[in-house]
Amino acid sequence: MEEAHREILRKKRVELLRDLDPCEDLYAYLMADDILTSEHREINLKKETRKERAEHLLDVLTRRGPRAFHALLNALQHTQPHLCHLLM
């Protein structure tokens, strides 16, 4: 992920942790774009709270390559559009 995109996620982290729902549909989009694997999904599902799952997802995404941010925007556009607008 580019540094500029990491910075956006850092600046919006509080809002994302409050509102992001790392749901099955979100993971399906990120897996279809080869950003996340089923192993990432399984590890995330073991987290106890929605906030812990959101935090883990954001942390993993920052290490998933240059397409990760745009794939996240695409996934959010389809699953949680209000968060997509937050990041744009």
C-alpha positions in Angstrom: 0.0 0.0 0.0 1.3 3.4 -0.9 2.2 5.7 2.0 -0.4 8.2 1.0 -3.1 5.5 1.4 -1.7 4.4 4.7 -1.9 8.0 5.9 -5.6 8.2 4.9 -6.3 5.0 6.9 -4.3 6.4 9.9 -6.2 9.7 9.8 -9.6 8.0 9.6 -8.8 5.0 11.9 -11.1 6.2 14.7 -14.1 6.5 12.4 -13.3 3.2 10.7 -12.9 1.3 14.0 -16.2 2.8 15.1 -18.2 2.0 12.0 -16.4 -0.7 9.9 -18.2 -4.0 9.8 -15.7 -6.7 8.5 -18.6 -8.8 7.2 -18.6 -11.8 4.9 -19.4 -9.7 1.9 -16.5 -7.3 2.5 -14.1 -10.3 2.8 -15.6 -11.8 -0.4 -14.7 -8.7 -2.4 -11.2 -8.5 -1.0 -10.6 -12.2 -1.6 -12.0 -12.0 -5.2 -9.4 -9.2 -5.8 -6.6 -11.4 -4.4 -6.0 -9.0 -1.6 -6.9 -11.3 1.3 -6.8 -15.1 1.6 -9.2 -17.5 3.3 -6.5 -17.7 6.0 -6.8 -14.0 6.7 -10.6 -14.4 7.0 -10.3 -17.3 9.4 -7.9 -15.5 11.7 -10.1 -12.4 11.6 -13.2 -14.4 12.5 -11.5 -15.6 15.7 -11.3 -12.1 17.1 -13.9 -11.6 19.8 -15.4 -8.2 18.9 -16.3 -6.4 15.8 -13.8 -3.6 16.7 -11.0 -6.2 17.1 -11.9 -7.7 13.7 -11.9 -4.2 12.1 -8.6 -3.3 13.7 -7.0 -6.6 12.5 -8.4 -6.1 9.0 -7.0 -2.5 8.7 -3.6 -3.7 10.0 -3.4 -6.6 7.5 -4.6 -4.4 4.5 -1.7 -2.0 5.0 0.7 -4.9 4.2 -1.1 -6.3 1.2 0.5 -4.5 -1.7 -0.2 -1.5 -3.8 -3.7 -2.5 -4.9 -5.1 -3.0 -1.4 -6.4 0.5 -0.8 -8.4 0.6 -4.1 -9.7 -2.9 -3.5 -10.8 -1.8 -0.1 -12.6 1.2 -1.6 -14.3 -1.1 -4.1 -15.4 -3.5 -1.4 -16.7 -0.7 0.8 -18.6 0.8 -2.2 -20.6 -2.4 -2.4 -21.0 -3.2 1.3 -20.6 0.0 3.3 -20.7 3.0 0.9 -20.7 5.6 3.7 -17.2 4.4 4.6 -16.0 4.5 1.0 -17.0 8.2 0.9 -15.2 8.8 4.2 -11.9 7.6 2.6 -12.2 9.5 -0.7 
